[in-house]
Amino acid sequence: MKVGYLGPRGTFTDLAVKSAFPDYEGIAYTTIPECMEAVQKEEVEIAVVPFENALEGSVHLTIDFLFHEETVPIKAELIVPIQQHLMVHPSQQGNWREVEKILSHPQAIAQSHKFLYRDFRGVTIEQMTSTAAAAKYISEHPELKIAAIANKIAAEKYKLSIVRENIHDYAFNHTRFIVLSRHDEEQLSIQLTGTENVKTTVMVTIPTDRAGGLHQVLSAFAWRQINLSKIESRPLKTGLGNYFFMIDINESMDNVLVKNAIEEIESLGCIVKLIGSYRTYEVEKI
C-alpha cells in the first residue's frame, strides 16, 4: 500500500507513518490538504495527517478540510511524543547563538515560545510548511546564520547539529495523527498496539434559529450517560457567529445508545457528519 503524509522526510508525521506502517511505501506531500486529497482521489490508500497537539490544540486546517470536503473516514489515530530541538548547519555550530533567523512549522514555534522569548528575543521567526522543511532549508544554506526547530530524525536526515535539546515549553507534548482510508482497520495492518476502546468523531451543525441548540445536543449524550472527551467549535465560514461543532465520543458508532443519540440530534434539525469510529495506537518515545 501507499501512505501519503505531510512531508518532507523527517517530519513527525513521517515518524508516525514509519512506526505504524514500516513496510508500506511512504509518499510525502507539501501540505495537509494535498495529503488528504491524495487519499480522496485514490493516489494513495492511506493518508496520515496531524489532528491535535497537547500544547497548542487542534490543527484547524485538518478539521476544516474534514468538515467542508468529502473525505474518506478516520480508521485509526496515532499518538506520537513530540520533542523539539534547535539545530543548525554544522558550519554554524560554533556561533549558533548569533543566528539571525529561526525557521519552523507554526505549531513547533508556538510549542517553543518560552525558549524563543528567553534566549532569542528579537530574532526573526519564520514559518515553514513543516519542521522537516525548515531543517531541509538549513541544510541547503550553510552560509546563512539560521536555525531550525525540528526533531532528531530531521537532524539526522539533513545532517544538522542539535545545539539545544527539548526546547518545547512543557514536558508532556504529544500529537494526535489521524489515519484516513477506505480500507477497514484490519486491512491496514497497523504495527502498533491499539486500545480496546473505540472513539467516534462527529461534526454537528445546529440550526441558527434554535435557542439552546447546543444544550440539547449535549443533553442527548448526557442522559444516555455517553462520555464525550472533546467538543470544539469552528467557524462555518458563512458569516460571523455561525459555527459547527466537532465532538469526540468515547464509544463506538456500533453502540446502540450512540446511534440513538445521533438520531435524536438529527430530529432537532441538526446536520451530523460522521468522521470516523476508530481505535487509538501509541508510538513509543523516540
PAKEKOL-402069 format. One record per residue (C-alpha): x, y, z; residue number from 1. Coordinates in pm, 1 decimal. Each point is the difference from the previous one (the first is absolute). Layout:
// residues N
<bavo><c1>X</c1><c2>Y</c2><c3>Z</c3><n>NUM</n></bavo>
...
This chain:
// residues 286
<bavo><c1>0.0</c1><c2>0.0</c2><c3>0.0</c3><n>1</n></bavo>
<bavo><c1>96.8</c1><c2>365.2</c2><c3>-43.0</c3><n>2</n></bavo>
<bavo><c1>-19.3</c1><c2>238.3</c2><c3>296.8</c3><n>3</n></bavo>
<bavo><c1>-19.6</c1><c2>374.6</c2><c3>-55.4</c3><n>4</n></bavo>
<bavo><c1>124.5</c1><c2>230.0</c2><c3>276.6</c3><n>5</n></bavo>
<bavo><c1>100.6</c1><c2>358.7</c2><c3>70.5</c3><n>6</n></bavo>
<bavo><c1>359.8</c1><c2>19.9</c2><c3>-118.6</c3><n>7</n></bavo>
<bavo><c1>276.1</c1><c2>32.1</c2><c3>-74.3</c3><n>8</n></bavo>
<bavo><c1>191.3</c1><c2>-288.0</c2><c3>157.2</c3><n>9</n></bavo>
<bavo><c1>74.5</c1><c2>47.8</c2><c3>366.3</c3><n>10</n></bavo>
<bavo><c1>-329.3</c1><c2>151.8</c2><c3>117.9</c3><n>11</n></bavo>
<bavo><c1>-183.4</c1><c2>-135.6</c2><c3>302.8</c3><n>12</n></bavo>
<bavo><c1>-261.3</c1><c2>-127.7</c2><c3>-245.9</c3><n>13</n></bavo>
<bavo><c1>276.6</c1><c2>-194.5</c2><c3>-174.7</c3><n>14</n></bavo>
<bavo><c1>91.1</c1><c2>-148.1</c2><c3>339.6</c3><n>15</n></bavo>
<bavo><c1>-361.8</c1><c2>-99.3</c2><c3>61.5</c3><n>16</n></bavo>
<bavo><c1>-20.3</c1><c2>-169.4</c2><c3>-341.7</c3><n>17</n></bavo>
<bavo><c1>327.3</c1><c2>-190.7</c2><c3>43.6</c3><n>18</n></bavo>
<bavo><c1>-112.8</c1><c2>-121.4</c2><c3>342.5</c3><n>19</n></bavo>
<bavo><c1>-347.3</c1><c2>-112.3</c2><c3>-107.5</c3><n>20</n></bavo>
<bavo><c1>67.3</c1><c2>-108.7</c2><c3>-360.0</c3><n>21</n></bavo>
<bavo><c1>369.7</c1><c2>-97.5</c2><c3>-24.0</c3><n>22</n></bavo>
<bavo><c1>-49.9</c1><c2>-222.7</c2><c3>-304.1</c3><n>23</n></bavo>
<bavo><c1>-211.9</c1><c2>240.0</c2><c3>-207.2</c3><n>24</n></bavo>
<bavo><c1>120.1</c1><c2>255.0</c2><c3>-255.1</c3><n>25</n></bavo>
<bavo><c1>-7.9</c1><c2>350.1</c2><c3>147.6</c3><n>26</n></bavo>
<bavo><c1>-73.4</c1><c2>293.1</c2><c3>-230.8</c3><n>27</n></bavo>
<bavo><c1>66.6</c1><c2>351.6</c2><c3>131.5</c3><n>28</n></bavo>
<bavo><c1>-234.1</c1><c2>289.9</c2><c3>-79.4</c3><n>29</n></bavo>
<bavo><c1>71.5</c1><c2>368.2</c2><c3>53.0</c3><n>30</n></bavo>
<bavo><c1>-324.4</c1><c2>94.2</c2><c3>178.5</c3><n>31</n></bavo>
<bavo><c1>-273.9</c1><c2>-163.9</c2><c3>206.8</c3><n>32</n></bavo>
<bavo><c1>-274.0</c1><c2>60.0</c2><c3>-263.5</c3><n>33</n></bavo>
<bavo><c1>218.1</c1><c2>-156.3</c2><c3>-271.7</c3><n>34</n></bavo>
<bavo><c1>49.8</c1><c2>-305.6</c2><c3>216.7</c3><n>35</n></bavo>
<bavo><c1>-372.7</c1><c2>-35.6</c2><c3>73.9</c3><n>36</n></bavo>
<bavo><c1>-92.1</c1><c2>54.4</c2><c3>-363.8</c3><n>37</n></bavo>
<bavo><c1>243.1</c1><c2>-275.5</c2><c3>-99.1</c3><n>38</n></bavo>
<bavo><c1>-190.5</c1><c2>-266.8</c2><c3>193.1</c3><n>39</n></bavo>
<bavo><c1>-329.5</c1><c2>148.2</c2><c3>-117.2</c3><n>40</n></bavo>
<bavo><c1>113.1</c1><c2>-32.6</c2><c3>-364.8</c3><n>41</n></bavo>
<bavo><c1>145.8</c1><c2>-346.9</c2><c3>70.3</c3><n>42</n></bavo>
<bavo><c1>356.0</c1><c2>103.4</c2><c3>-81.1</c3><n>43</n></bavo>
<bavo><c1>83.8</c1><c2>-170.6</c2><c3>329.6</c3><n>44</n></bavo>
<bavo><c1>-189.4</c1><c2>-254.5</c2><c3>209.7</c3><n>45</n></bavo>
<bavo><c1>73.3</c1><c2>171.5</c2><c3>332.5</c3><n>46</n></bavo>
<bavo><c1>57.1</c1><c2>359.7</c2><c3>110.7</c3><n>47</n></bavo>
<bavo><c1>147.9</c1><c2>102.9</c2><c3>335.2</c3><n>48</n></bavo>
<bavo><c1>-36.5</c1><c2>362.1</c2><c3>113.2</c3><n>49</n></bavo>
<bavo><c1>32.7</c1><c2>187.9</c2><c3>332.6</c3><n>50</n></bavo>
<bavo><c1>-325.9</c1><c2>55.2</c2><c3>187.6</c3><n>51</n></bavo>
<bavo><c1>74.7</c1><c2>140.1</c2><c3>346.0</c3><n>52</n></bavo>
<bavo><c1>296.0</c1><c2>95.3</c2><c3>217.7</c3><n>53</n></bavo>
<bavo><c1>-2.0</c1><c2>-20.6</c2><c3>380.1</c3><n>54</n></bavo>
<bavo><c1>146.6</c1><c2>350.4</c2><c3>35.2</c3><n>55</n></bavo>
<bavo><c1>-143.4</c1><c2>193.9</c2><c3>-293.2</c3><n>56</n></bavo>
<bavo><c1>-335.0</c1><c2>-172.6</c2><c3>-51.1</c3><n>57</n></bavo>
<bavo><c1>-166.8</c1><c2>-101.5</c2><c3>-323.5</c3><n>58</n></bavo>
<bavo><c1>147.2</c1><c2>29.9</c2><c3>-348.2</c3><n>59</n></bavo>
<bavo><c1>-274.6</c1><c2>216.2</c2><c3>-150.0</c3><n>60</n></bavo>
<bavo><c1>102.8</c1><c2>-63.8</c2><c3>-359.7</c3><n>61</n></bavo>
<bavo><c1>-66.6</c1><c2>-372.2</c2><c3>47.9</c3><n>62</n></bavo>
<bavo><c1>-333.2</c1><c2>53.7</c2><c3>177.8</c3><n>63</n></bavo>
<bavo><c1>-129.0</c1><c2>246.1</c2><c3>-258.5</c3><n>64</n></bavo>
<bavo><c1>92.8</c1><c2>-228.3</c2><c3>-288.8</c3><n>65</n></bavo>
<bavo><c1>-179.8</c1><c2>-291.9</c2><c3>165.8</c3><n>66</n></bavo>
<bavo><c1>-312.9</c1><c2>211.7</c2><c3>39.6</c3><n>67</n></bavo>
<bavo><c1>-13.5</c1><c2>191.4</c2><c3>-326.8</c3><n>68</n></bavo>
<bavo><c1>123.8</c1><c2>-269.8</c2><c3>-238.5</c3><n>69</n></bavo>
<bavo><c1>-117.5</c1><c2>-350.3</c2><c3>-81.0</c3><n>70</n></bavo>
<bavo><c1>264.5</c1><c2>-209.4</c2><c3>170.9</c3><n>71</n></bavo>
<bavo><c1>68.7</c1><c2>-363.2</c2><c3>72.9</c3><n>72</n></bavo>
<bavo><c1>-60.7</c1><c2>-104.1</c2><c3>362.7</c3><n>73</n></bavo>
<bavo><c1>243.1</c1><c2>-12.5</c2><c3>290.6</c3><n>74</n></bavo>
<bavo><c1>101.4</c1><c2>-363.1</c2><c3>57.9</c3><n>75</n></bavo>
<bavo><c1>250.0</c1><c2>52.1</c2><c3>284.4</c3><n>76</n></bavo>
<bavo><c1>187.3</c1><c2>263.6</c2><c3>195.5</c3><n>77</n></bavo>
<bavo><c1>370.0</c1><c2>-3.0</c2><c3>86.3</c3><n>78</n></bavo>
<bavo><c1>134.8</c1><c2>168.5</c2><c3>314.8</c3><n>79</n></bavo>
<bavo><c1>360.5</c1><c2>114.4</c2><c3>-45.8</c3><n>80</n></bavo>
<bavo><c1>227.6</c1><c2>159.3</c2><c3>264.5</c3><n>81</n></bavo>
<bavo><c1>134.2</c1><c2>334.1</c2><c3>-122.9</c3><n>82</n></bavo>
<bavo><c1>351.4</c1><c2>120.0</c2><c3>82.4</c3><n>83</n></bavo>
<bavo><c1>116.6</c1><c2>324.4</c2><c3>-155.6</c3><n>84</n></bavo>
<bavo><c1>368.7</c1><c2>84.6</c2><c3>-38.2</c3><n>85</n></bavo>
<bavo><c1>193.2</c1><c2>300.3</c2><c3>-129.0</c3><n>86</n></bavo>
<bavo><c1>239.3</c1><c2>-91.9</c2><c3>-279.5</c3><n>87</n></bavo>
<bavo><c1>241.7</c1><c2>173.9</c2><c3>-235.9</c3><n>88</n></bavo>
<bavo><c1>224.0</c1><c2>-89.3</c2><c3>-288.9</c3><n>89</n></bavo>
<bavo><c1>329.9</c1><c2>-147.5</c2><c3>129.4</c3><n>90</n></bavo>
<bavo><c1>184.4</c1><c2>298.4</c2><c3>-148.7</c3><n>91</n></bavo>
<bavo><c1>-196.2</c1><c2>228.5</c2><c3>236.1</c3><n>92</n></bavo>
<bavo><c1>32.8</c1><c2>-215.3</c2><c3>313.0</c3><n>93</n></bavo>
<bavo><c1>274.6</c1><c2>215.0</c2><c3>151.8</c3><n>94</n></bavo>
<bavo><c1>-205.0</c1><c2>321.9</c2><c3>-9.5</c3><n>95</n></bavo>
<bavo><c1>-357.0</c1><c2>-133.0</c2><c3>23.3</c3><n>96</n></bavo>
<bavo><c1>-96.0</c1><c2>261.3</c2><c3>258.9</c3><n>97</n></bavo>
<bavo><c1>49.0</c1><c2>265.4</c2><c3>-267.7</c3><n>98</n></bavo>
<bavo><c1>-267.7</c1><c2>-133.8</c2><c3>-235.4</c3><n>99</n></bavo>
<bavo><c1>-201.6</c1><c2>268.5</c2><c3>-175.9</c3><n>100</n></bavo>
<bavo><c1>-307.0</c1><c2>-206.9</c2><c3>-81.6</c3><n>101</n></bavo>
<bavo><c1>-175.3</c1><c2>-311.9</c2><c3>134.5</c3><n>102</n></bavo>
<bavo><c1>-222.7</c1><c2>-210.0</c2><c3>-226.8</c3><n>103</n></bavo>
<bavo><c1>-267.7</c1><c2>-257.4</c2><c3>81.1</c3><n>104</n></bavo>
<bavo><c1>-365.0</c1><c2>-101.6</c2><c3>-27.1</c3><n>105</n></bavo>
<bavo><c1>-242.9</c1><c2>236.3</c2><c3>182.6</c3><n>106</n></bavo>
<bavo><c1>-92.9</c1><c2>-269.5</c2><c3>255.0</c3><n>107</n></bavo>
<bavo><c1>364.9</c1><c2>-70.5</c2><c3>85.5</c3><n>108</n></bavo>
<bavo><c1>66.2</c1><c2>372.9</c2><c3>37.1</c3><n>109</n></bavo>
<bavo><c1>-296.9</c1><c2>37.3</c2><c3>234.5</c3><n>110</n></bavo>
<bavo><c1>105.5</c1><c2>-306.3</c2><c3>201.2</c3><n>111</n></bavo>
<bavo><c1>343.7</c1><c2>158.8</c2><c3>54.4</c3><n>112</n></bavo>
<bavo><c1>-121.7</c1><c2>353.5</c2><c3>73.2</c3><n>113</n></bavo>
<bavo><c1>158.3</c1><c2>34.4</c2><c3>346.6</c3><n>114</n></bavo>
<bavo><c1>340.7</c1><c2>-119.1</c2><c3>-121.6</c3><n>115</n></bavo>
<bavo><c1>-4.6</c1><c2>235.3</c2><c3>-298.0</c3><n>116</n></bavo>
<bavo><c1>-111.8</c1><c2>295.5</c2><c3>209.6</c3><n>117</n></bavo>
<bavo><c1>264.9</c1><c2>-66.4</c2><c3>263.9</c3><n>118</n></bavo>
<bavo><c1>301.4</c1><c2>-88.9</c2><c3>-217.0</c3><n>119</n></bavo>
<bavo><c1>-72.8</c1><c2>158.5</c2><c3>-340.0</c3><n>120</n></bavo>
<bavo><c1>-207.9</c1><c2>307.9</c2><c3>68.8</c3><n>121</n></bavo>
<bavo><c1>7.9</c1><c2>228.1</c2><c3>-303.9</c3><n>122</n></bavo>
<bavo><c1>114.5</c1><c2>-271.5</c2><c3>-240.4</c3><n>123</n></bavo>
<bavo><c1>-218.8</c1><c2>-40.5</c2><c3>-310.6</c3><n>124</n></bavo>
<bavo><c1>-228.1</c1><c2>-304.5</c2><c3>14.0</c3><n>125</n></bavo>
<bavo><c1>-114.9</c1><c2>-132.5</c2><c3>-338.7</c3><n>126</n></bavo>
<bavo><c1>-274.4</c1><c2>-256.4</c2><c3>-57.0</c3><n>127</n></bavo>
<bavo><c1>49.6</c1><c2>-301.0</c2><c3>-228.5</c3><n>128</n></bavo>
<bavo><c1>-239.3</c1><c2>-268.6</c2><c3>-125.6</c3><n>129</n></bavo>
<bavo><c1>156.3</c1><c2>-258.7</c2><c3>235.0</c3><n>130</n></bavo>
<bavo><c1>283.9</c1><c2>-44.2</c2><c3>248.3</c3><n>131</n></bavo>
<bavo><c1>181.2</c1><c2>-221.1</c2><c3>-250.3</c3><n>132</n></bavo>
<bavo><c1>-34.1</c1><c2>263.8</c2><c3>-272.1</c3><n>133</n></bavo>
<bavo><c1>178.2</c1><c2>240.5</c2><c3>235.8</c3><n>134</n></bavo>
<bavo><c1>277.5</c1><c2>-252.7</c2><c3>63.0</c3><n>135</n></bavo>
<bavo><c1>36.2</c1><c2>-64.5</c2><c3>-373.3</c3><n>136</n></bavo>
<bavo><c1>31.2</c1><c2>372.2</c2><c3>-69.3</c3><n>137</n></bavo>
<bavo><c1>275.0</c1><c2>30.6</c2><c3>262.5</c3><n>138</n></bavo>
<bavo><c1>192.4</c1><c2>-285.1</c2><c3>-160.5</c3><n>139</n></bavo>
<bavo><c1>-16.6</c1><c2>171.5</c2><c3>-339.6</c3><n>140</n></bavo>
<bavo><c1>127.0</c1><c2>338.8</c2><c3>128.6</c3><n>141</n></bavo>
<bavo><c1>314.3</c1><c2>-61.7</c2><c3>208.4</c3><n>142</n></bavo>
<bavo><c1>117.3</c1><c2>358.1</c2><c3>-51.9</c3><n>143</n></bavo>
<bavo><c1>-299.8</c1><c2>152.9</c2><c3>183.1</c3><n>144</n></bavo>
<bavo><c1>-21.6</c1><c2>65.3</c2><c3>373.3</c3><n>145</n></bavo>
<bavo><c1>-329.6</c1><c2>-181.5</c2><c3>43.2</c3><n>146</n></bavo>
<bavo><c1>-138.8</c1><c2>-277.6</c2><c3>219.7</c3><n>147</n></bavo>
<bavo><c1>-293.0</c1><c2>-238.6</c2><c3>-9.7</c3><n>148</n></bavo>
<bavo><c1>-231.8</c1><c2>-151.2</c2><c3>258.1</c3><n>149</n></bavo>
<bavo><c1>-58.9</c1><c2>-365.5</c2><c3>-86.2</c3><n>150</n></bavo>
<bavo><c1>45.5</c1><c2>-357.5</c2><c3>127.4</c3><n>151</n></bavo>
<bavo><c1>301.9</c1><c2>-230.4</c2><c3>18.2</c3><n>152</n></bavo>
<bavo><c1>-106.7</c1><c2>-189.0</c2><c3>-310.3</c3><n>153</n></bavo>
<bavo><c1>13.0</c1><c2>321.9</c2><c3>-202.4</c3><n>154</n></bavo>
<bavo><c1>341.8</c1><c2>83.3</c2><c3>146.3</c3><n>155</n></bavo>
<bavo><c1>130.2</c1><c2>-341.3</c2><c3>-104.8</c3><n>156</n></bavo>
<bavo><c1>-167.1</c1><c2>10.0</c2><c3>-339.4</c3><n>157</n></bavo>
<bavo><c1>139.7</c1><c2>342.7</c2><c3>-92.6</c3><n>158</n></bavo>
<bavo><c1>330.2</c1><c2>-36.3</c2><c3>190.3</c3><n>159</n></bavo>
<bavo><c1>-56.1</c1><c2>291.8</c2><c3>237.4</c3><n>160</n></bavo>
<bavo><c1>147.5</c1><c2>62.8</c2><c3>344.0</c3><n>161</n></bavo>
<bavo><c1>-238.3</c1><c2>16.1</c2><c3>298.3</c3><n>162</n></bavo>
<bavo><c1>117.3</c1><c2>284.8</c2><c3>223.6</c3><n>163</n></bavo>
<bavo><c1>-287.2</c1><c2>0.8</c2><c3>251.1</c3><n>164</n></bavo>
<bavo><c1>-217.0</c1><c2>-302.1</c2><c3>78.8</c3><n>165</n></bavo>
<bavo><c1>-361.0</c1><c2>-8.3</c2><c3>121.9</c3><n>166</n></bavo>
<bavo><c1>-78.0</c1><c2>367.3</c2><c3>-40.8</c3><n>167</n></bavo>
<bavo><c1>-379.6</c1><c2>-49.5</c2><c3>10.4</c3><n>168</n></bavo>
<bavo><c1>-165.9</c1><c2>185.3</c2><c3>286.0</c3><n>169</n></bavo>
<bavo><c1>-155.7</c1><c2>-298.4</c2><c3>178.4</c3><n>170</n></bavo>
<bavo><c1>126.4</c1><c2>-356.7</c2><c3>49.6</c3><n>171</n></bavo>
<bavo><c1>-325.9</c1><c2>-171.1</c2><c3>-97.6</c3><n>172</n></bavo>
<bavo><c1>-26.7</c1><c2>74.7</c2><c3>-367.7</c3><n>173</n></bavo>
<bavo><c1>-183.7</c1><c2>-246.1</c2><c3>-223.9</c3><n>174</n></bavo>
<bavo><c1>-179.2</c1><c2>26.8</c2><c3>-334.0</c3><n>175</n></bavo>
<bavo><c1>-300.4</c1><c2>-192.3</c2><c3>-130.7</c3><n>176</n></bavo>
<bavo><c1>30.4</c1><c2>-107.8</c2><c3>-360.6</c3><n>177</n></bavo>
<bavo><c1>-299.9</c1><c2>-141.5</c2><c3>-183.4</c3><n>178</n></bavo>
<bavo><c1>10.6</c1><c2>-284.1</c2><c3>-251.2</c3><n>179</n></bavo>
<bavo><c1>-239.1</c1><c2>49.9</c2><c3>-291.7</c3><n>180</n></bavo>
<bavo><c1>-84.1</c1><c2>-294.2</c2><c3>-225.7</c3><n>181</n></bavo>
<bavo><c1>-277.2</c1><c2>-181.0</c2><c3>-184.4</c3><n>182</n></bavo>
<bavo><c1>141.5</c1><c2>-329.5</c2><c3>128.1</c3><n>183</n></bavo>
<bavo><c1>-115.8</c1><c2>-159.1</c2><c3>325.7</c3><n>184</n></bavo>
<bavo><c1>228.3</c1><c2>30.9</c2><c3>300.9</c3><n>185</n></bavo>
<bavo><c1>88.8</c1><c2>-371.7</c2><c3>-19.1</c3><n>186</n></bavo>
<bavo><c1>116.3</c1><c2>39.5</c2><c3>-360.6</c3><n>187</n></bavo>
<bavo><c1>236.4</c1><c2>281.2</c2><c3>95.9</c3><n>188</n></bavo>
<bavo><c1>215.9</c1><c2>-232.1</c2><c3>216.9</c3><n>189</n></bavo>
<bavo><c1>114.2</c1><c2>275.1</c2><c3>236.3</c3><n>190</n></bavo>
<bavo><c1>324.6</c1><c2>-111.8</c2><c3>166.9</c3><n>191</n></bavo>
<bavo><c1>-80.9</c1><c2>147.7</c2><c3>341.8</c3><n>192</n></bavo>
<bavo><c1>-203.2</c1><c2>-108.3</c2><c3>301.1</c3><n>193</n></bavo>
<bavo><c1>-346.3</c1><c2>154.2</c2><c3>-2.9</c3><n>194</n></bavo>
<bavo><c1>-241.5</c1><c2>74.8</c2><c3>282.9</c3><n>195</n></bavo>
<bavo><c1>-307.4</c1><c2>-214.0</c2><c3>57.9</c3><n>196</n></bavo>
<bavo><c1>-229.7</c1><c2>302.3</c2><c3>14.2</c3><n>197</n></bavo>
<bavo><c1>-131.6</c1><c2>157.0</c2><c3>-318.9</c3><n>198</n></bavo>
<bavo><c1>-49.7</c1><c2>375.4</c2><c3>-48.3</c3><n>199</n></bavo>
<bavo><c1>-248.2</c1><c2>163.8</c2><c3>-238.1</c3><n>200</n></bavo>
<bavo><c1>37.7</c1><c2>348.9</c2><c3>-147.4</c3><n>201</n></bavo>
<bavo><c1>-296.4</c1><c2>192.9</c2><c3>-140.1</c3><n>202</n></bavo>
<bavo><c1>-52.1</c1><c2>357.1</c2><c3>-119.1</c3><n>203</n></bavo>
<bavo><c1>-331.9</c1><c2>165.9</c2><c3>78.6</c3><n>204</n></bavo>
<bavo><c1>-162.6</c1><c2>306.6</c2><c3>-153.0</c3><n>205</n></bavo>
<bavo><c1>-281.2</c1><c2>151.2</c2><c3>209.9</c3><n>206</n></bavo>
<bavo><c1>-287.7</c1><c2>200.7</c2><c3>-153.0</c3><n>207</n></bavo>
<bavo><c1>63.3</c1><c2>369.0</c2><c3>58.3</c3><n>208</n></bavo>
<bavo><c1>-358.5</c1><c2>63.6</c2><c3>110.3</c3><n>209</n></bavo>
<bavo><c1>-5.1</c1><c2>-266.6</c2><c3>273.5</c3><n>210</n></bavo>
<bavo><c1>45.7</c1><c2>144.4</c2><c3>349.0</c3><n>211</n></bavo>
<bavo><c1>197.5</c1><c2>-230.4</c2><c3>229.4</c3><n>212</n></bavo>
<bavo><c1>99.9</c1><c2>-219.2</c2><c3>-294.8</c3><n>213</n></bavo>
<bavo><c1>344.6</c1><c2>-90.2</c2><c3>133.0</c3><n>214</n></bavo>
<bavo><c1>-148.5</c1><c2>-82.8</c2><c3>341.9</c3><n>215</n></bavo>
<bavo><c1>-245.9</c1><c2>-237.6</c2><c3>-166.8</c3><n>216</n></bavo>
<bavo><c1>277.7</c1><c2>-168.1</c2><c3>-197.4</c3><n>217</n></bavo>
<bavo><c1>207.2</c1><c2>-59.7</c2><c3>312.2</c3><n>218</n></bavo>
<bavo><c1>-305.5</c1><c2>-114.3</c2><c3>195.0</c3><n>219</n></bavo>
<bavo><c1>-59.9</c1><c2>-275.5</c2><c3>-257.8</c3><n>220</n></bavo>
<bavo><c1>332.2</c1><c2>-150.6</c2><c3>109.9</c3><n>221</n></bavo>
<bavo><c1>-21.5</c1><c2>94.4</c2><c3>367.8</c3><n>222</n></bavo>
<bavo><c1>-327.0</c1><c2>-171.2</c2><c3>93.6</c3><n>223</n></bavo>
<bavo><c1>123.5</c1><c2>-318.3</c2><c3>-174.4</c3><n>224</n></bavo>
<bavo><c1>320.3</c1><c2>23.8</c2><c3>208.3</c3><n>225</n></bavo>
<bavo><c1>219.5</c1><c2>13.4</c2><c3>-309.8</c3><n>226</n></bavo>
<bavo><c1>334.6</c1><c2>161.3</c2><c3>80.4</c3><n>227</n></bavo>
<bavo><c1>137.5</c1><c2>270.9</c2><c3>-229.5</c3><n>228</n></bavo>
<bavo><c1>375.0</c1><c2>62.9</c2><c3>8.0</c3><n>229</n></bavo>
<bavo><c1>-1.5</c1><c2>314.4</c2><c3>-212.2</c3><n>230</n></bavo>
<bavo><c1>-228.1</c1><c2>263.9</c2><c3>-149.1</c3><n>231</n></bavo>
<bavo><c1>133.7</c1><c2>285.3</c2><c3>-210.1</c3><n>232</n></bavo>
<bavo><c1>-160.3</c1><c2>270.1</c2><c3>-211.8</c3><n>233</n></bavo>
<bavo><c1>127.6</c1><c2>115.3</c2><c3>-338.5</c3><n>234</n></bavo>
<bavo><c1>-132.4</c1><c2>276.9</c2><c3>-228.8</c3><n>235</n></bavo>
<bavo><c1>-236.0</c1><c2>-114.7</c2><c3>-274.5</c3><n>236</n></bavo>
<bavo><c1>156.3</c1><c2>267.2</c2><c3>-225.6</c3><n>237</n></bavo>
<bavo><c1>-347.6</c1><c2>127.9</c2><c3>-86.6</c3><n>238</n></bavo>
<bavo><c1>-1.7</c1><c2>305.2</c2><c3>227.3</c3><n>239</n></bavo>
<bavo><c1>84.0</c1><c2>116.8</c2><c3>350.6</c3><n>240</n></bavo>
<bavo><c1>-158.5</c1><c2>-205.7</c2><c3>276.8</c3><n>241</n></bavo>
<bavo><c1>-55.3</c1><c2>-310.5</c2><c3>-214.5</c3><n>242</n></bavo>
<bavo><c1>178.3</c1><c2>-312.3</c2><c3>123.2</c3><n>243</n></bavo>
<bavo><c1>14.1</c1><c2>-375.4</c2><c3>-24.6</c3><n>244</n></bavo>
<bavo><c1>107.6</c1><c2>-223.3</c2><c3>288.3</c3><n>245</n></bavo>
<bavo><c1>245.1</c1><c2>-288.2</c2><c3>-3.2</c3><n>246</n></bavo>
<bavo><c1>-79.0</c1><c2>-259.4</c2><c3>267.6</c3><n>247</n></bavo>
<bavo><c1>210.2</c1><c2>-297.6</c2><c3>111.1</c3><n>248</n></bavo>
<bavo><c1>-216.3</c1><c2>-276.2</c2><c3>147.8</c3><n>249</n></bavo>
<bavo><c1>165.1</c1><c2>-265.8</c2><c3>215.3</c3><n>250</n></bavo>
<bavo><c1>-208.0</c1><c2>-278.5</c2><c3>-150.5</c3><n>251</n></bavo>
<bavo><c1>-22.7</c1><c2>-191.2</c2><c3>-326.5</c3><n>252</n></bavo>
<bavo><c1>-254.6</c1><c2>98.7</c2><c3>-262.0</c3><n>253</n></bavo>
<bavo><c1>-123.9</c1><c2>-359.1</c2><c3>31.6</c3><n>254</n></bavo>
<bavo><c1>-127.5</c1><c2>81.4</c2><c3>350.0</c3><n>255</n></bavo>
<bavo><c1>-379.5</c1><c2>20.6</c2><c3>-26.6</c3><n>256</n></bavo>
<bavo><c1>-11.4</c1><c2>288.0</c2><c3>249.8</c3><n>257</n></bavo>
<bavo><c1>234.3</c1><c2>205.3</c2><c3>-219.9</c3><n>258</n></bavo>
<bavo><c1>-216.3</c1><c2>-69.0</c2><c3>-304.2</c3><n>259</n></bavo>
<bavo><c1>-310.7</c1><c2>101.8</c2><c3>193.4</c3><n>260</n></bavo>
<bavo><c1>167.1</c1><c2>319.3</c2><c3>121.6</c3><n>261</n></bavo>
<bavo><c1>94.7</c1><c2>100.6</c2><c3>-353.6</c3><n>262</n></bavo>
<bavo><c1>-352.0</c1><c2>-76.6</c2><c3>-124.7</c3><n>263</n></bavo>
<bavo><c1>-138.8</c1><c2>226.2</c2><c3>274.5</c3><n>264</n></bavo>
<bavo><c1>242.6</c1><c2>276.9</c2><c3>-96.7</c3><n>265</n></bavo>
<bavo><c1>-99.2</c1><c2>-27.0</c2><c3>-366.1</c3><n>266</n></bavo>
<bavo><c1>-368.2</c1><c2>14.1</c2><c3>98.2</c3><n>267</n></bavo>
<bavo><c1>73.0</c1><c2>345.1</c2><c3>146.2</c3><n>268</n></bavo>
<bavo><c1>90.4</c1><c2>120.7</c2><c3>-347.9</c3><n>269</n></bavo>
<bavo><c1>376.5</c1><c2>-32.7</c2><c3>50.0</c3><n>270</n></bavo>
<bavo><c1>230.2</c1><c2>-129.0</c2><c3>-272.3</c3><n>271</n></bavo>
<bavo><c1>236.8</c1><c2>-273.7</c2><c3>121.4</c3><n>272</n></bavo>
<bavo><c1>307.5</c1><c2>-104.2</c2><c3>-199.3</c3><n>273</n></bavo>
<bavo><c1>168.5</c1><c2>-321.1</c2><c3>114.5</c3><n>274</n></bavo>
<bavo><c1>377.5</c1><c2>35.2</c2><c3>-32.4</c3><n>275</n></bavo>
<bavo><c1>95.7</c1><c2>-343.4</c2><c3>128.9</c3><n>276</n></bavo>
<bavo><c1>-16.6</c1><c2>-263.7</c2><c3>271.8</c3><n>277</n></bavo>
<bavo><c1>348.8</c1><c2>-122.0</c2><c3>86.5</c3><n>278</n></bavo>
<bavo><c1>255.7</c1><c2>-125.6</c2><c3>250.3</c3><n>279</n></bavo>
<bavo><c1>308.7</c1><c2>175.2</c2><c3>140.2</c3><n>280</n></bavo>
<bavo><c1>358.4</c1><c2>-118.7</c2><c3>-52.6</c3><n>281</n></bavo>
<bavo><c1>299.8</c1><c2>142.1</c2><c3>186.9</c3><n>282</n></bavo>
<bavo><c1>350.8</c1><c2>43.4</c2><c3>-136.6</c3><n>283</n></bavo>
<bavo><c1>277.1</c1><c2>-63.3</c2><c3>253.2</c3><n>284</n></bavo>
<bavo><c1>224.3</c1><c2>283.6</c2><c3>106.4</c3><n>285</n></bavo>
<bavo><c1>283.9</c1><c2>66.9</c2><c3>-243.8</c3><n>286</n></bavo>
